[in-house]
Amino acid sequence: MNSLINIFRLNNIVRINIRFIAPILILCAIGLIALKSTSIDTLGEHSVFYKQFVWLFCGLLIFIFFQFIRNQVFYEYAYILYFILLLLISVTLFMPAINNSTRWILIGSFQFQPSEFGKIIIIFALARFISDYKDTFKDNQIIIFSFIICLFPLLLIFQQPDYGTGLMYLLPILPMLYWSGVKFKILSLYIFPIISMLAAMNLLTYYIWMIFLIFILVYHKFRLTTIIFNFFINISFGLFNAYAWKYLLKDYHKGRIIDFMQSIFNPENSNLMGIGYQAFQSKVAIGSGGFLGKGVGEGTQSYLRFLPIKDSDFILSVISEEMGLFMIAAIVITFLVFLYFVIDYAQRLFNKFYSLCLIGFCSILFFHIIINMSMVSGLFPVIGLPFPFISYGGSFMLSCFTMIAIINNIVNNDL
């Protein structure tokens, strides 16, 4: 009983910060309009529109629920939640596969995806570690330990496999470290090996990148030992590309990457009727919408089912075709308004942990937006990342609302 009292603050007054809540509600409304259009041939409770409406209602309940939690709990229980996350993701590996992946814990007809909520927990764990030890450890030490914190759940998620969600566990690290005061010059040394591994997919690109890398290391006046060490590290990551391609990636991952590369460098040989069909139809939908679109419910790509995955990862393609580039620009501006206000509050917070939490949540949502928009427009391989507050999806919608609820709690009680 005492532990529950320590977690909740039942006499709290719920205050809604309209500055960043209003943009989120606008995005949810746009998402419902788009899903109403895509489910025009499905009636009642079986439509994705109806299901999304239910998830939105649950999200609002979660928002209210989190306003009665003491925000100190997020710091106090960060590591406990982290180990619970590891346990839950481990359990998914023993669950029946759905669409060749074991991402969900199945209890009867109920499905729960712990890795979605794990994005929130990993932010808590990183924020606590960085805020506690930033002034104790050197920059290199704090970077390495931060990556180790993310490594354990990441390896489990890769076993599911769910590379898109796993990527979201890594991307917030650098913005959070930079926000805490780690020099970008040092952070860049940890970004370069990833670039080397990607550049190694093309031999000429790899050679050009390695020459450019040496120039950067010399230009920034790193010590000779640092230059030599980082040069060999980057060569090793370049060689690791071949191992990862052969042993870590599934056949459908390889197919998506090959088709993506062909669509850029050799478009006439792209597999437009095979694994590249979804990405191709997405670009057709975007291009056909023009500036103002064809009108809600008038999109031929979605209505005639040329665009298979239209409700979740590729909902922006539907919006672009039916509501045009104007609505896509409005969505981007709305998200930028949200990010601006949250980052503004983050820099005004005196508590390092809470400030880092806000930056972490902003990073997750921002990278979801960038990767999803790049994916539907053919600028990034298809990896299955939905668009926040607009794409259809239960676990993802609830995790997004949980982040917004925690942000609102922190801002209202610590400014």
Order of alpha helices (4+ residues) and beta strands (2+ residues): alpha-alpha-alpha-alpha-alpha-beta-beta-alpha-alpha-alpha-alpha-alpha-alpha-alpha-alpha-alpha-alpha-alpha-alpha-alpha
